[in-house]
Amino acid sequence: MNAISIKNLVKKYNTKSSNPLIAVNNISFEIKAGEFFGLLGQNGAGKTTTINILTGLSNKTSGKVKLFGKDIVDNYLEARALIGLVPQEFNFDKFETVYNILYFNAGYFGIPRKERKDRIKKILQELSLWEKKDAKAIELSGGMKRKLMIARALVHKPKILILDEPTAGVDVETRKIMWTYLQQLNKQGMTILLTTHYLEEAEELCERIAIINKGKIIKLDLKSNLLNLLEQEKVKVYLKEELKTVPSSLLEFNHTLDKQTITFSINPQKQEWEKLLAALNKTNLSILKFETYQNKLEDIFIQLTREK
């Protein structure tokens, strides 16, 4: 069964206007149970609007959305209980203690008091927050607040975890720790939907990725397939001396010259590496070193969104 099924989803604002704003424009996709799925897009592309519809924070204009077969409108209570949401903004009572924030949230989902205590302790220990259980949220660092958001989303044991920019403003070390924890949750069978502006985060965590632009899905595929969309690799050649013009033997290759650096774009599948090395050998250039750059998700994302 699919964890999330979205069919012909549309969200319009100012519907009475002759020119309504279309935030989500007839999108359809499915997320398999147990999948780590990425939804990427620029600011205003429709990511958060889609998440708000999934979680009941915003009403759809039209279309069908189901969570493990439960319609988000017809079966609202059952569907909502399946989701744990980590929103972009901190939306807890900053003067409440860490423990009480989780305790009250568990109560909203009808979890018995005795069971709440064990769950809260386990989650806080896993996220290295147990020692902060009696601290007020306002006293926590930015990274700890992000962890608290995740802990709150997990306290009712949802089947689907939705993360909207979960590591925004978090230092590199804490981000890596959070990645490891999320990967463990996914290995245990939890379905995770991630939106992020850190494209290396999506590249590290997600199996499949959808790119949304101006309310439409412009690409959806396995991460490995997306990374193969660009055939070109970049090769940087660093020189000992500044160069004013590129030797004629190198002009057939796509390149840019910046003083003591020549950057080539080559297709490794067409044996251009060998051709480039042979051409370099014919020159009298004094070369310090080579550097190669493989395609990253960021390169794919920029090209696709620019094209559209």
C-alpha positions in Angstrom: 0.0 0.0 0.0 1.1 3.5 -0.7 1.7 5.7 2.4 0.7 8.9 0.5 -1.4 9.1 -2.6 -2.0 12.5 -4.2 -4.1 12.7 -7.4 -4.9 15.9 -9.3 -4.3 18.1 -6.3 -5.1 21.8 -6.8 -4.9 24.7 -4.3 -6.1 28.1 -5.3 -6.2 31.3 -3.3 -8.6 34.2 -4.0 -10.9 31.9 -5.8 -13.5 34.6 -6.3 -11.0 36.7 -8.2 -10.8 36.6 -12.0 -7.1 35.8 -11.6 -6.7 33.5 -8.6 -3.3 32.5 -7.2 -2.6 28.8 -8.0 -0.2 27.5 -5.4 -0.5 23.9 -6.3 -1.4 23.1 -9.9 -2.9 19.7 -10.5 -0.1 17.5 -9.1 -0.1 13.8 -8.8 2.4 11.4 -7.2 2.6 8.5 -4.7 5.0 7.7 -1.9 5.5 4.1 -1.0 5.2 2.8 2.6 8.7 2.9 4.2 10.1 5.3 1.6 12.3 8.3 2.2 11.0 10.8 -0.3 12.2 14.3 -1.1 10.0 17.2 -2.3 12.3 20.0 -3.5 11.5 23.4 -4.9 12.4 27.1 -4.7 10.6 29.4 -2.2 7.0 29.7 -3.2 7.1 26.6 -5.4 4.2 24.9 -3.5 6.1 22.6 -1.1 4.7 23.9 2.2 1.2 24.3 0.7 1.2 20.6 -0.2 2.3 19.7 3.3 -0.3 21.9 4.9 -3.0 20.1 2.8 -1.6 16.7 3.9 -1.8 17.6 7.5 -5.1 19.4 7.5 -3.6 22.9 8.0 -5.0 24.0 4.7 -8.0 23.0 2.6 -7.5 21.7 -0.9 -9.4 23.3 -3.8 -9.8 20.0 -5.6 -8.2 16.6 -6.0 -7.8 13.5 -3.9 -5.3 12.8 -1.0 -5.1 9.6 0.9 -2.8 8.4 3.7 -2.5 4.6 3.8 -5.9 4.5 2.1 -7.5 7.0 4.4 -9.0 10.1 2.7 -7.8 13.3 4.5 -11.3 14.7 4.3 -13.7 11.7 4.7 -11.4 10.0 7.3 -9.8 13.1 8.8 -9.2 11.8 12.3 -7.7 8.5 11.2 -5.6 10.2 8.5 -4.3 12.9 10.9 -3.2 10.4 13.5 -1.0 8.7 10.9 1.2 11.8 10.5 3.9 13.4 12.6 4.7 16.9 11.4 7.9 18.9 11.9 7.1 22.4 10.5 9.6 25.1 9.5 8.8 27.4 12.4 9.1 26.7 16.1 5.4 26.5 17.2 5.6 25.3 20.8 5.1 27.3 24.0 8.7 28.5 24.6 8.0 29.0 28.3 6.9 25.3 28.8 9.3 22.5 29.7 10.6 20.0 27.2 8.9 17.2 29.0 5.5 18.9 29.3 5.5 19.9 25.6 5.7 16.2 24.7 3.4 15.1 27.5 0.6 17.5 26.4 1.0 16.6 22.7 0.7 12.9 23.5 -2.5 13.7 25.3 -4.0 15.2 22.1 -3.7 11.8 20.5 -5.4 10.0 23.4 -2.2 8.2 24.7 -2.7 7.0 28.3 -0.7 8.8 30.9 1.3 5.8 32.0 2.3 5.0 28.4 3.2 8.6 27.7 6.0 8.6 30.3 7.8 5.6 28.8 7.5 7.0 25.2 8.7 10.4 26.2 11.8 9.1 28.0 12.7 6.8 25.1 12.4 9.5 22.4 14.3 12.1 24.5 17.1 9.7 25.2 17.4 8.8 21.5 17.7 12.5 20.6 20.1 13.3 23.5 17.5 15.6 25.2 16.7 13.6 28.3 19.0 15.7 30.5 17.0 18.8 29.2 13.6 17.4 30.1 13.0 20.0 32.8 14.4 22.9 30.9 12.1 25.5 29.3 12.1 25.5 25.5 13.4 29.1 25.5 16.6 27.9 27.2 17.5 25.4 24.4 19.9 26.0 21.6 18.6 26.1 18.0 19.7 22.5 17.4 18.0 21.3 20.5 14.8 23.1 19.5 14.9 21.3 16.2 15.3 18.0 18.0 12.4 18.9 20.2 10.2 19.4 17.2 11.1 16.0 15.9 10.5 14.4 19.3 7.0 16.0 19.5 6.2 14.8 16.0 7.1 11.2 17.0 5.5 10.9 20.4 2.2 9.4 19.1 4.1 6.8 17.0 3.0 8.0 13.5 3.5 5.9 10.4 4.4 9.0 8.3 6.9 11.7 9.4 6.8 15.0 7.4 9.8 17.2 7.7 9.6 20.8 6.4 13.1 22.3 6.5 14.0 20.2 9.6 17.6 21.3 9.9 17.3 25.0 9.1 19.8 27.0 11.1 21.4 23.9 12.6 25.2 23.5 12.8 26.9 20.9 10.7 27.6 18.4 13.5 24.0 18.5 14.8 22.7 18.1 11.2 24.7 15.0 10.7 23.4 13.5 14.0 19.8 14.3 12.9 20.4 12.6 9.5 21.6 9.4 11.2 18.6 9.4 13.5 16.2 9.9 10.6 17.9 7.1 8.6 17.4 4.8 11.6 13.7 5.7 11.8 13.4 5.0 8.0 15.1 1.6 8.4 12.6 0.7 11.1 9.8 1.2 8.5 8.7 4.8 8.9 7.7 6.7 5.8 9.4 10.1 5.6 8.6 13.0 3.4 11.3 15.7 3.4 11.4 19.2 2.1 14.7 21.1 2.4 16.8 23.9 0.8 19.9 21.9 1.7 20.2 19.9 -1.5 23.0 17.8 -0.1 20.6 16.7 2.6 18.1 15.4 0.1 21.0 13.8 -1.8 22.2 12.0 1.4 18.8 10.8 2.6 16.2 10.4 -0.1 15.5 7.4 -2.4 13.2 9.3 -4.8 12.9 13.0 -5.4 10.2 15.2 -6.9 11.0 18.7 -8.0 8.2 21.2 -7.9 8.2 24.5 -9.6 5.5 27.1 -9.7 3.0 24.6 -8.3 3.8 21.8 -10.8 5.9 18.6 -10.5 8.5 19.1 -13.2 10.5 15.9 -12.4 10.1 12.8 -10.3 12.6 10.0 -10.3 15.1 7.9 -8.4 17.9 10.0 -7.0 20.4 7.9 -9.0 18.5 8.6 -12.3 18.4 12.4 -11.5 22.1 12.5 -10.9 22.7 11.0 -14.4 20.6 13.6 -16.2 23.7 15.8 -16.7 26.3 14.1 -18.8 29.0 16.7 -18.2 31.7 16.5 -15.6 33.8 19.5 -14.7 37.6 19.2 -14.8 39.7 22.1 -13.4 43.3 22.5 -14.5 45.4 24.7 -12.2 48.5 26.3 -13.9 51.7 27.7 -12.4 51.4 30.9 -14.5 48.6 33.1 -15.6 47.3 32.4 -19.1 45.8 34.9 -21.5 44.5 32.6 -24.2 43.8 28.9 -24.4 46.1 26.8 -26.7 44.5 25.9 -30.0 44.6 22.1 -29.2 42.1 22.7 -26.4 39.6 24.9 -28.2 37.4 21.9 -29.2 36.5 21.3 -25.5 33.9 23.3 -23.7 35.9 25.5 -21.4 36.3 28.7 -19.4 39.5 30.5 -18.6 40.1 32.4 -15.4 43.8 33.6 -15.1 45.6 30.5 -13.8 42.6 28.1 -14.0 41.0 26.4 -17.0 37.7 24.6 -16.3 36.6 22.0 -18.9 33.1 20.4 -19.2 33.5 16.9 -20.6 31.4 13.8 -21.1 33.1 10.9 -19.5 30.9 8.4 -21.3 32.3 9.5 -24.6 35.9 9.0 -23.7 36.5 12.7 -23.6 38.9 12.3 -20.7 41.5 10.5 -22.9 41.1 13.2 -25.6 41.5 16.0 -23.1 44.7 14.4 -21.6 46.1 13.9 -25.0 45.4 17.5 -26.0 47.0 18.8 -22.8 50.1 16.8 -23.5 50.5 18.6 -26.8 50.7 22.0 -25.0 53.6 23.5 -23.1 51.4 24.4 -20.1 52.9 24.2 -16.6 50.2 22.3 -14.7 50.1 22.3 -10.9 47.2 19.9 -10.4 43.8 18.6 -11.7 40.5 18.6 -9.9 37.3 16.8 -11.1 33.8 17.5 -10.0 31.0 15.0 -10.4 27.4 16.1 -10.8 25.5 17.0 -7.7 21.8 17.2 -7.0 22.2 21.0 -6.8 23.4 21.1 -10.5 20.4 19.1 -11.6 18.0 21.2 -9.6 19.3 24.5 -11.0 19.2 23.3 -14.6 15.6 21.9 -14.3 14.1 24.9 -12.6 15.8 27.3 -15.0 14.6 25.3 -18.0 11.0 25.4 -16.7 
